[in-house]
Amino acid sequence: MSLNKLDQLREWLRNLGSCLVAYSGGVDSVFLAYVAHQTLEDKALAVIGDTPSLPRRELEEALAIAEQWHFPVRVVRTGEFENPQYVANPENRCYFCKQELFKELIPLAREAGAAAILYGENASDVGDFRPGARAAAELQVRAPLKEIGITKEEIRQFSAALGLPTADKPQMACLSSRIPYGEEVTPAKLAMIETAENGLRDLGFREVRVRHHELKHGHLARIEVGPAEWGKFLADGMNVRAAQAIKKAGYQHVTLDLLGYRRGSMNEGLAKPVIA
């Protein structure tokens, strides 16, 4: 970890003068929003997009963090589900999501007098197939963490040094990433996924995904659990309690992925990996 990079970020923000930060409550955006407010005070505004693909607990936690750390945040409702290209769930679904979000932020940035809209892409994301980055480039949304060369690990280290509660938070992609490409994304499916994942987290799991698969008759949930939590899943009847929790969400079939949780498992077999 180079403290010089944190100083560079603060200097970058001072030179910018004012900004609007696309905020999600994740590791990257909390760090960026906090440092922006710390540096620019009332000339930095965080805005979170409220959508069915954002778990309610994530929204509540994001707002609670902003309140605890005293940086202003606004909530805007996004309309990606009105776009049939997003709902069809192509491989570049994230492009349509980010495009919708950034288009909603542009008038808010103008209203706030912000010099630029920023988002949390970082140096560790370089080289990944990230359709959302294309939307950012088209709409001139900037990624200072990437521009300065701050990696994900450095963001976690800086966050810990600053005392931010997200320093060790597991990565969290939107709920739509749980649905295989080409299968329609609907609020009803996302509600099932959210309920199932909440059930697993209520049982004590931190790094977990419920992948949603449509069958001819009913729905199948494919559970991915982080390697460190395999023992917990297989001990003391936890597998039965987990299955019961997921079936309450409306799934007829529950399976455990023997490869465990790994980023982008829905992208396996694609020509280019998409991280979700």
Backbone bond lengths (Angstrom), bond angles and torsions (degrees), N, CA, C in turn:
res aa  C-N    CA-C-N  psi(-1)  N-CA   C-N-CA  omega(-1)  CA-C   N-CA-C  phi
1 M - - - 1.463 - - 1.516 109.83 -
2 S 1.305 117.06 126.43 1.458 121.55 178.66 1.522 109.41 -106.77
3 L 1.354 116.61 114.60 1.457 119.55 176.99 1.512 111.13 -59.66
4 N 1.322 115.89 -24.87 1.451 119.64 179.23 1.522 111.00 -59.63
5 K 1.338 116.76 -33.51 1.467 119.37 179.29 1.525 111.35 -66.94
6 L 1.326 117.52 -37.62 1.459 119.85 176.65 1.524 109.92 -65.64
7 D 1.325 116.75 -40.66 1.457 120.62 175.63 1.524 110.77 -62.73
8 Q 1.329 116.05 -39.28 1.468 120.02 177.87 1.518 111.29 -62.30
9 L 1.337 115.86 -41.17 1.457 119.72 178.85 1.527 110.52 -62.62
10 R 1.308 116.54 -45.18 1.462 119.67 179.80 1.535 111.03 -62.94
11 E 1.321 116.46 -40.64 1.461 120.05 178.05 1.525 110.56 -66.10
12 W 1.325 116.81 -41.14 1.468 122.02 177.51 1.525 109.96 -57.61
13 L 1.325 116.14 -44.05 1.462 120.88 -179.72 1.523 111.41 -68.78
14 R 1.331 117.08 -40.40 1.468 119.63 178.06 1.524 110.91 -61.20
15 N 1.320 116.05 -40.96 1.459 119.61 179.31 1.532 111.17 -66.46
16 L 1.342 116.32 -32.57 1.456 120.16 177.65 1.525 110.46 -68.58
17 G 1.314 116.69 -42.38 1.458 121.81 174.25 1.511 115.46 94.54
18 S 1.316 117.97 -36.39 1.466 121.99 179.88 1.521 108.02 -163.16
19 C 1.331 116.14 155.43 1.462 118.30 -177.76 1.517 111.75 -161.79
20 L 1.315 114.12 161.34 1.457 123.16 167.99 1.523 106.18 -118.50
21 V 1.327 116.83 128.61 1.463 121.80 -177.46 1.518 109.91 -105.81
22 A 1.334 116.54 124.10 1.461 121.20 171.92 1.528 107.18 -70.37
23 Y 1.323 116.01 113.72 1.459 122.95 -167.66 1.525 109.75 -112.96
24 S 1.327 116.56 140.00 1.462 120.12 178.24 1.519 113.14 -129.59
25 G 1.337 117.43 -16.23 1.457 120.85 -174.27 1.513 113.02 91.78
26 G 1.346 116.97 1.03 1.446 121.05 176.38 1.522 112.09 -81.77
27 V 1.312 116.41 176.37 1.466 122.35 -175.60 1.525 111.53 -54.83
28 D 1.331 117.08 -49.13 1.459 121.51 -174.04 1.519 111.82 -69.97
29 S 1.328 116.97 -47.55 1.459 118.80 -174.03 1.523 112.51 -72.68
30 V 1.334 117.70 -32.00 1.464 119.47 175.68 1.527 109.67 -64.46
31 F 1.319 116.29 -45.88 1.466 120.60 178.52 1.524 110.79 -59.74
32 L 1.333 117.17 -48.18 1.462 120.52 -178.02 1.520 111.19 -65.22
33 A 1.333 117.64 -44.59 1.464 120.86 -178.95 1.527 111.09 -63.77
34 Y 1.331 116.28 -40.77 1.465 119.59 -179.20 1.527 111.61 -66.80
35 V 1.327 116.70 -48.30 1.467 119.78 -179.45 1.523 110.55 -64.88
36 A 1.332 117.73 -36.48 1.462 120.65 177.72 1.523 110.58 -62.76
37 H 1.330 116.27 -44.41 1.467 118.68 179.57 1.526 110.89 -69.34
38 Q 1.326 116.41 -39.95 1.461 120.97 178.22 1.534 110.69 -58.95
39 T 1.329 116.20 -36.65 1.460 121.68 -175.94 1.530 112.45 -85.77
40 L 1.346 116.18 -42.00 1.470 120.29 -171.36 1.522 113.25 -108.31
41 E 1.322 116.85 -5.93 1.462 122.89 -179.26 1.530 110.84 53.36
42 D 1.351 118.44 -123.54 1.460 119.34 -173.38 1.517 114.01 -74.84
43 K 1.331 117.09 3.02 1.469 119.84 175.92 1.520 111.88 -95.10
44 A 1.331 116.06 11.16 1.463 121.83 174.68 1.522 108.64 -123.25
45 L 1.314 116.34 131.11 1.457 121.85 179.54 1.524 109.15 -130.27
46 A 1.322 116.75 132.40 1.464 121.73 174.47 1.519 108.75 -98.37
47 V 1.327 116.27 140.55 1.465 121.33 178.20 1.522 108.35 -132.91
48 I 1.327 116.39 129.53 1.460 121.13 179.27 1.522 109.31 -110.47
49 G 1.326 116.48 135.06 1.446 121.69 178.12 1.514 110.50 -87.58
50 D 1.328 116.83 120.33 1.460 121.56 178.91 1.523 108.54 -91.33
51 T 1.320 116.99 126.70 1.444 124.07 -173.59 1.515 109.08 -152.81
52 P 1.332 118.87 154.57 1.473 119.52 176.54 1.525 113.80 -59.63
53 S 1.334 117.62 -18.69 1.468 119.98 179.62 1.528 112.63 -83.06
54 L 1.328 117.20 -3.85 1.470 121.61 176.88 1.525 108.74 -101.06
55 P 1.334 118.43 116.56 1.468 119.89 178.72 1.521 111.88 -56.85
56 R 1.336 115.77 142.30 1.475 119.85 -178.67 1.526 111.36 -60.29
57 R 1.314 116.91 -36.35 1.459 119.37 179.22 1.524 111.10 -65.34
58 E 1.337 116.40 -36.91 1.462 120.12 178.30 1.525 110.39 -65.60
59 L 1.323 117.49 -41.27 1.467 121.10 178.40 1.523 110.23 -63.17
60 E 1.336 116.23 -47.00 1.466 119.71 -179.67 1.520 111.23 -62.08
61 E 1.334 116.88 -41.49 1.457 120.41 -179.89 1.520 111.22 -66.77
62 A 1.332 116.99 -40.25 1.461 120.73 179.45 1.526 110.90 -61.81
63 L 1.310 116.39 -42.89 1.467 120.46 179.95 1.532 110.75 -69.00
64 A 1.340 116.75 -36.80 1.464 120.56 178.92 1.522 111.17 -66.13
65 I 1.337 116.93 -39.27 1.469 120.60 178.16 1.520 110.07 -63.97
66 A 1.323 116.75 -43.91 1.465 119.92 179.43 1.525 110.89 -61.06
67 E 1.329 115.98 -40.47 1.465 119.36 178.80 1.527 110.93 -67.22
68 Q 1.323 116.23 -43.19 1.465 120.07 -179.00 1.525 111.89 -63.38
69 W 1.335 116.59 -38.00 1.463 121.22 -176.07 1.527 112.74 -100.15
70 H 1.325 115.49 9.50 1.468 122.35 167.58 1.528 114.17 60.56
71 F 1.330 116.63 37.74 1.461 116.66 170.79 1.535 108.58 -114.90
72 P 1.330 116.94 138.63 1.464 120.44 -174.39 1.526 111.69 -70.23
73 V 1.326 114.91 142.69 1.467 119.96 177.90 1.524 108.73 -142.19
74 R 1.307 114.99 139.92 1.457 121.64 175.03 1.529 108.94 -115.61
75 V 1.315 115.17 152.62 1.461 121.25 178.34 1.524 108.42 -110.58
76 V 1.333 116.04 130.20 1.460 120.73 176.83 1.519 108.59 -125.76
77 R 1.300 116.61 136.55 1.463 121.27 178.97 1.527 108.87 -83.52
78 T 1.317 117.21 126.53 1.455 120.84 -179.81 1.531 110.16 -99.96
79 G 1.332 115.78 156.93 1.458 120.21 -172.09 1.511 114.87 -119.62
80 E 1.334 117.82 35.19 1.467 119.15 -177.87 1.531 112.68 -62.79
81 F 1.336 117.84 -24.11 1.461 119.20 179.96 1.533 112.35 -74.71
82 E 1.314 116.76 -6.86 1.460 120.57 172.33 1.524 111.38 -86.60
83 N 1.329 116.39 -6.37 1.461 121.59 -179.36 1.528 108.85 -99.38
84 P 1.339 118.58 112.23 1.472 120.19 -178.73 1.523 113.09 -61.52
85 Q 1.332 117.57 -24.37 1.465 119.98 178.21 1.526 110.59 -68.31
86 Y 1.320 117.33 -36.08 1.463 120.84 176.03 1.527 110.29 -70.62
87 V 1.317 116.44 -47.42 1.463 121.62 -176.17 1.528 111.21 -60.91
88 A 1.338 117.38 -33.39 1.465 121.14 -179.95 1.523 112.11 -67.28
89 N 1.337 117.52 -16.21 1.460 123.07 173.21 1.530 113.73 61.70
90 P 1.344 117.15 55.17 1.465 119.40 175.09 1.519 110.43 -75.71
91 E 1.317 116.92 175.55 1.465 120.61 -178.85 1.528 112.09 -62.01
92 N 1.331 117.24 -26.39 1.470 120.27 178.71 1.530 111.83 -100.36
93 R 1.337 116.13 31.05 1.462 121.11 178.74 1.527 112.20 -50.24
94 C 1.328 117.05 -40.19 1.467 120.94 -177.23 1.523 112.25 -60.50
95 Y 1.328 116.03 -28.12 1.470 119.54 177.76 1.521 109.74 -60.95
96 F 1.317 117.70 -47.18 1.460 121.40 -176.59 1.526 110.95 -69.81
97 C 1.314 116.64 -32.73 1.469 120.77 176.84 1.517 110.98 -65.98
98 K 1.339 116.47 -51.87 1.464 120.15 -178.54 1.526 111.14 -66.81
99 Q 1.326 116.56 -35.99 1.459 119.74 177.41 1.528 110.68 -59.45
100 E 1.327 116.61 -44.71 1.454 121.22 178.63 1.524 110.96 -64.37
101 L 1.329 117.01 -45.27 1.460 120.32 -180.00 1.521 111.28 -60.39
102 F 1.327 116.70 -51.08 1.458 119.63 -176.20 1.530 112.12 -64.39
103 K 1.332 116.92 -35.33 1.463 119.70 177.15 1.521 111.06 -65.07
104 E 1.331 117.30 -32.77 1.462 120.82 175.69 1.527 111.12 -70.80
105 L 1.337 116.45 -31.01 1.472 120.21 -176.74 1.525 112.97 -79.38
106 I 1.314 117.34 -26.48 1.471 120.19 -175.37 1.527 112.39 -56.85
107 P 1.338 120.61 -51.98 1.473 118.44 178.60 1.528 113.31 -64.66
108 L 1.339 117.10 -31.62 1.466 119.38 177.17 1.519 110.71 -67.05
109 A 1.329 116.71 -38.26 1.462 120.56 177.74 1.521 110.70 -64.30
110 R 1.320 116.16 -41.34 1.476 119.42 178.11 1.517 110.68 -64.15
111 E 1.327 115.62 -43.87 1.469 120.43 179.28 1.521 111.45 -60.31
112 A 1.329 116.60 -38.20 1.469 121.24 -178.45 1.524 112.45 -83.36
113 G 1.322 117.57 -6.73 1.459 120.78 -177.11 1.513 113.40 71.13
114 A 1.337 116.81 26.88 1.464 120.96 -178.35 1.520 110.80 -76.09
115 A 1.322 116.34 136.64 1.463 121.09 -179.69 1.514 112.00 -71.12
116 A 1.346 117.52 -26.81 1.462 120.67 -178.62 1.523 109.59 -160.14
117 I 1.339 114.96 158.07 1.463 122.42 169.81 1.525 107.21 -97.71
118 L 1.333 116.41 133.71 1.464 121.93 -178.58 1.529 109.65 -119.17
119 Y 1.329 115.24 152.36 1.458 118.67 172.88 1.525 109.27 -141.81
120 G 1.347 116.41 171.83 1.457 120.43 -163.27 1.508 117.86 -91.94
121 E 1.330 120.22 16.63 1.463 119.21 175.74 1.528 109.22 -58.80
122 N 1.337 116.60 139.32 1.459 120.26 -175.17 1.525 111.66 -125.21
123 A 1.317 116.64 179.42 1.466 121.00 -174.73 1.515 113.20 -65.85
124 S 1.324 118.17 -24.79 1.466 120.81 178.54 1.529 111.76 -72.30
125 D 1.326 116.89 -16.55 1.455 120.57 -179.38 1.527 112.65 -83.40
126 V 1.326 117.27 -12.63 1.460 120.65 -178.28 1.528 109.62 -62.49
127 G 1.319 116.11 132.41 1.461 120.65 -179.94 1.510 113.52 99.24
128 D 1.358 117.84 -20.19 1.454 120.42 175.08 1.524 109.57 -76.04
129 F 1.319 116.31 154.22 1.462 121.41 171.68 1.518 106.80 -80.49
130 R 1.323 116.85 104.99 1.460 121.49 -173.91 1.532 109.14 -126.56
131 P 1.324 116.91 92.17 1.463 120.00 -178.71 1.521 113.52 -57.16
132 G 1.336 116.85 -30.44 1.455 119.69 179.10 1.514 112.66 -63.09
133 A 1.329 117.08 -30.06 1.464 120.55 178.82 1.520 110.88 -66.06
134 R 1.310 116.67 -31.93 1.469 120.20 176.23 1.525 110.68 -63.75
135 A 1.339 116.81 -43.53 1.459 120.62 177.43 1.524 110.50 -61.83
136 A 1.335 116.61 -40.39 1.461 120.40 178.77 1.522 111.09 -62.16
137 A 1.323 116.22 -44.32 1.462 120.01 -179.77 1.523 110.84 -63.61
138 E 1.316 117.82 -42.21 1.468 121.57 -178.82 1.524 111.94 -63.93
139 L 1.337 116.59 -33.97 1.463 120.46 -176.00 1.530 112.16 -103.73
140 Q 1.326 116.25 12.59 1.476 123.06 174.87 1.533 112.48 59.50
141 V 1.332 115.32 38.04 1.462 121.01 173.01 1.526 107.47 -89.79
142 R 1.314 116.54 132.05 1.464 120.01 -171.43 1.531 112.31 -103.48
143 A 1.318 114.89 154.65 1.465 122.97 -178.66 1.533 108.78 -123.76
144 P 1.334 118.28 83.96 1.469 120.00 -175.40 1.523 114.25 -61.73
145 L 1.332 117.91 -32.10 1.467 119.60 179.82 1.525 110.02 -63.65
146 K 1.318 115.96 -40.10 1.462 120.18 177.32 1.519 110.52 -71.24
147 E 1.319 117.21 -42.67 1.465 120.99 -177.59 1.529 111.38 -61.86
148 I 1.310 116.79 -38.08 1.470 120.84 -178.49 1.519 111.26 -81.70
149 G 1.330 116.46 -22.48 1.463 120.03 179.99 1.512 114.03 93.61
150 I 1.332 117.26 29.35 1.462 121.53 179.43 1.528 108.72 -86.79
151 T 1.326 116.48 123.76 1.463 121.77 -177.16 1.524 111.13 -86.45
152 K 1.333 115.12 169.01 1.458 120.74 178.34 1.523 110.97 -60.39
153 E 1.316 116.85 -44.37 1.457 120.04 -179.98 1.528 111.16 -62.85
154 E 1.319 117.45 -39.19 1.464 120.39 177.90 1.526 110.78 -66.40
155 I 1.328 116.98 -37.69 1.466 120.00 176.95 1.526 109.93 -60.72
156 R 1.333 116.86 -42.68 1.468 119.94 178.50 1.532 110.26 -64.19
157 Q 1.321 116.97 -41.23 1.462 120.48 -179.52 1.529 110.95 -66.94
158 F 1.323 117.20 -43.92 1.465 120.27 177.55 1.530 109.88 -63.05
159 S 1.323 116.71 -41.49 1.462 121.14 179.91 1.523 111.12 -61.00
160 A 1.334 116.55 -41.68 1.463 120.50 177.72 1.522 110.70 -64.35
161 A 1.328 116.24 -42.11 1.467 120.46 179.97 1.526 111.22 -64.00
162 L 1.327 116.66 -34.08 1.464 121.21 179.67 1.526 112.28 -83.18
163 G 1.344 116.35 -9.55 1.448 120.77 179.96 1.515 114.73 84.69
164 L 1.324 117.24 12.69 1.459 120.05 -178.27 1.534 110.53 -69.68
165 P 1.323 118.02 139.51 1.464 121.06 -175.09 1.530 114.14 -73.16
166 T 1.315 117.11 -8.44 1.467 120.86 -178.02 1.522 113.14 -92.69
167 A 1.329 118.41 4.57 1.465 120.89 -175.10 1.522 112.95 -53.72
168 D 1.327 117.06 -39.24 1.460 120.03 -178.58 1.525 111.91 -114.80
169 K 1.319 116.66 21.30 1.459 120.08 -179.45 1.528 110.57 -68.41
170 P 1.330 117.66 133.89 1.472 118.95 176.91 1.522 111.16 -62.08
171 Q 1.325 116.60 152.86 1.452 120.25 177.43 1.520 109.27 -66.21
172 M 1.335 114.09 144.54 1.458 119.37 -175.06 1.515 109.23 -137.67
173 A 1.310 117.44 111.73 1.459 121.65 174.42 1.528 108.97 -93.52
174 C 1.328 117.11 165.16 1.455 120.41 -178.21 1.529 110.57 -65.52
175 L 1.317 116.04 158.88 1.455 121.16 -176.81 1.526 112.42 -63.37
176 S 1.330 117.22 -27.47 1.468 119.54 -179.58 1.522 111.58 -63.27
177 S 1.327 117.04 -23.51 1.465 120.69 -179.33 1.519 112.10 -69.91
178 R 1.330 117.85 -6.43 1.470 121.00 179.44 1.534 111.84 -86.60
179 I 1.328 117.02 -6.95 1.463 121.37 -174.68 1.525 109.11 -105.39
180 P 1.331 119.58 130.30 1.465 121.06 -178.38 1.519 112.17 -58.58
181 Y 1.335 116.31 141.95 1.453 120.95 177.32 1.523 110.57 -54.51
182 G 1.321 115.00 139.96 1.456 120.65 179.60 1.508 113.54 92.47
183 E 1.343 117.67 -16.25 1.461 121.01 173.80 1.523 108.52 -94.82
184 E 1.303 116.51 131.81 1.457 122.31 -173.99 1.535 111.78 -56.22
185 V 1.321 115.30 137.46 1.460 121.35 174.30 1.525 108.12 -92.26
186 T 1.316 116.73 125.36 1.465 120.73 178.40 1.525 109.66 -132.18
187 P 1.328 117.32 151.53 1.465 119.67 175.61 1.534 112.80 -57.16
188 A 1.343 117.48 -32.62 1.469 119.83 -179.66 1.525 111.18 -65.68
189 K 1.325 116.88 -42.99 1.467 119.93 177.20 1.526 110.46 -63.60
190 L 1.328 116.67 -42.51 1.468 120.11 -178.77 1.521 111.04 -64.11
191 A 1.330 116.76 -36.25 1.466 120.07 177.53 1.521 110.85 -64.36
192 M 1.341 117.41 -39.55 1.465 120.65 176.32 1.522 111.15 -61.96
193 I 1.331 115.79 -46.83 1.467 120.66 -179.39 1.520 110.35 -61.30
194 E 1.335 116.05 -45.36 1.470 120.28 -178.73 1.528 110.89 -61.54
195 T 1.325 116.96 -45.00 1.457 120.53 179.56 1.530 111.34 -62.60
196 A 1.336 116.37 -42.19 1.466 120.50 179.91 1.528 110.97 -64.90
197 E 1.320 117.50 -44.63 1.471 119.76 -179.67 1.525 110.82 -68.06
198 N 1.321 117.25 -36.84 1.467 119.35 175.59 1.527 110.13 -60.69
199 G 1.341 116.48 -39.53 1.459 119.83 178.58 1.513 112.06 -60.82
200 L 1.342 116.58 -41.30 1.462 120.30 178.85 1.526 110.99 -69.44
201 R 1.314 117.17 -39.37 1.474 119.11 178.92 1.520 110.94 -68.34
202 D 1.320 117.10 -33.41 1.465 119.63 176.00 1.525 111.63 -66.26
203 L 1.339 116.50 -21.17 1.470 120.95 175.63 1.528 111.50 -87.05
204 G 1.331 117.13 0.33 1.458 120.72 173.52 1.517 115.94 105.99
205 F 1.333 118.55 5.07 1.466 120.52 -179.42 1.525 110.24 -85.14
206 R 1.336 116.20 138.84 1.462 121.10 -179.62 1.523 111.91 -104.73
207 E 1.324 117.04 -47.73 1.465 120.88 -175.81 1.527 108.30 -104.70
208 V 1.308 116.31 95.51 1.464 120.02 -171.66 1.527 110.03 -150.13
209 R 1.332 115.51 148.05 1.460 122.31 172.97 1.526 108.07 -134.86
210 V 1.323 115.33 144.57 1.463 121.01 168.83 1.520 106.57 -113.08
211 R 1.326 116.49 108.24 1.464 121.61 179.27 1.530 108.03 -86.59
212 H 1.321 115.26 132.16 1.459 122.16 -172.49 1.525 110.28 -99.24
213 H 1.326 116.69 125.07 1.467 121.03 179.67 1.526 109.63 -127.71
214 E 1.334 115.37 130.22 1.456 121.39 177.59 1.531 109.99 -84.36
215 L 1.309 116.32 131.24 1.459 121.86 174.40 1.525 109.00 -112.48
216 K 1.312 116.65 168.55 1.460 120.06 178.71 1.521 110.23 -59.18
217 H 1.318 115.54 -37.21 1.459 120.24 177.67 1.529 108.13 -126.81
218 G 1.306 116.64 97.00 1.456 120.86 175.76 1.519 114.79 95.89
219 H 1.320 115.46 -165.76 1.464 123.38 -174.39 1.525 109.61 -126.09
220 L 1.310 115.70 146.19 1.468 122.17 176.62 1.521 109.33 -116.96
221 A 1.319 116.47 132.95 1.470 122.50 174.86 1.527 108.61 -104.35
222 R 1.322 116.13 123.87 1.471 121.30 176.47 1.529 107.19 -106.19
223 I 1.315 115.81 111.33 1.473 120.94 -176.00 1.523 110.01 -85.69
224 E 1.319 115.55 131.86 1.462 121.28 169.30 1.525 107.90 -115.57
225 V 1.324 116.01 125.07 1.461 122.25 -179.86 1.520 108.65 -117.67
226 G 1.324 117.04 140.39 1.460 121.64 178.58 1.517 111.42 -61.13
227 P 1.336 117.78 148.37 1.469 122.22 -177.10 1.528 113.91 -52.42
228 A 1.324 116.21 -37.31 1.465 119.71 -177.52 1.525 112.68 -69.25
229 E 1.319 116.99 -14.60 1.461 120.39 -175.25 1.532 113.41 -110.36
230 W 1.328 116.63 6.15 1.457 120.05 178.65 1.529 111.26 -58.92
231 G 1.324 116.62 -44.94 1.460 119.88 -178.20 1.512 112.15 -58.75
232 K 1.329 116.29 -42.65 1.462 121.10 179.50 1.526 110.82 -62.12
233 F 1.333 116.14 -40.48 1.462 119.72 -176.64 1.534 111.15 -64.94
234 L 1.320 116.40 -35.43 1.456 120.49 -173.08 1.529 113.73 -94.19
235 A 1.334 117.51 3.33 1.469 120.89 -175.71 1.534 111.86 -108.12
236 D 1.320 114.83 148.38 1.470 122.51 168.15 1.521 113.91 55.43
237 G 1.319 117.05 35.55 1.457 119.90 176.71 1.507 115.25 72.20
238 M 1.338 116.63 15.08 1.454 120.09 -178.81 1.524 111.37 -61.01
239 N 1.337 116.73 -35.25 1.467 119.28 -179.46 1.532 111.44 -59.82
240 V 1.309 116.66 -36.46 1.462 120.66 179.76 1.523 109.83 -69.79
241 R 1.328 117.05 -44.88 1.463 120.26 179.19 1.521 110.64 -62.96
242 A 1.336 116.61 -38.69 1.469 120.42 178.60 1.521 110.60 -64.28
243 A 1.327 116.84 -44.41 1.466 120.24 179.13 1.520 111.43 -62.64
244 Q 1.319 116.50 -40.24 1.457 120.08 178.97 1.525 111.05 -63.66
245 A 1.338 116.53 -41.41 1.461 120.56 179.74 1.522 110.92 -63.24
246 I 1.317 116.69 -40.08 1.461 120.36 -177.70 1.519 111.06 -73.83
247 K 1.323 117.37 -36.97 1.461 119.23 177.96 1.525 111.40 -65.14
248 K 1.318 117.42 -29.57 1.461 120.35 176.05 1.525 111.49 -63.95
249 A 1.337 116.27 -23.38 1.462 120.93 178.72 1.525 111.72 -79.39
250 G 1.350 117.37 -8.29 1.448 120.60 176.96 1.507 115.59 112.77
251 Y 1.330 117.86 6.71 1.464 121.03 179.64 1.530 110.47 -85.68
252 Q 1.334 115.18 136.46 1.460 120.17 176.68 1.526 111.78 -85.06
253 H 1.333 116.85 -29.63 1.460 121.64 -176.26 1.531 109.35 -130.07
254 V 1.320 116.15 140.21 1.462 122.32 -179.51 1.520 108.59 -129.92
255 T 1.322 117.11 126.73 1.462 121.43 178.42 1.523 109.57 -128.17
256 L 1.320 115.44 157.68 1.465 122.23 175.54 1.521 108.37 -110.29
257 D 1.313 117.01 124.07 1.464 121.62 178.47 1.530 108.61 -73.56
258 L 1.323 117.06 119.79 1.465 121.18 -174.91 1.521 112.93 -72.28
259 L 1.317 118.53 -11.59 1.467 120.75 174.88 1.526 111.49 -88.69
260 G 1.318 117.29 -8.03 1.456 120.42 177.81 1.520 112.35 74.70
261 Y 1.343 114.62 -177.60 1.461 119.48 179.85 1.514 110.52 -70.25
262 R 1.317 116.25 131.64 1.459 122.65 169.63 1.522 107.40 -147.17
263 R 1.312 114.83 143.45 1.461 119.99 -177.56 1.526 109.95 -61.85
264 G 1.334 114.54 133.45 1.447 119.43 173.18 1.503 115.49 75.96
265 S 1.323 119.58 27.55 1.461 119.24 -177.76 1.526 111.98 -64.38
266 M 1.335 117.80 -26.73 1.457 120.29 176.96 1.532 111.59 -69.23
267 N 1.330 116.48 -12.84 1.458 120.56 -177.05 1.523 112.52 -97.65
268 E 1.327 116.11 -0.48 1.458 118.68 -179.26 1.529 109.44 -63.75
269 G 1.318 115.01 128.94 1.454 119.40 -176.93 1.509 113.86 99.82
270 L 1.352 116.89 -13.70 1.463 119.61 175.48 1.512 109.45 -74.86
271 A 1.322 116.44 157.86 1.467 121.05 179.20 1.516 110.34 -64.85
272 K 1.334 116.94 -36.29 1.456 121.92 178.67 1.515 107.63 -126.63
273 P 1.335 117.39 138.01 1.466 118.73 -179.62 1.518 111.57 -73.61
274 V 1.316 116.63 138.78 1.446 123.03 172.96 1.520 106.31 -114.90
275 I 1.310 118.43 129.45 1.462 121.18 -177.21 1.522 108.65 -88.50
276 A 1.333 115.66 124.46 1.470 119.95 178.60 1.513 109.39 -152.28
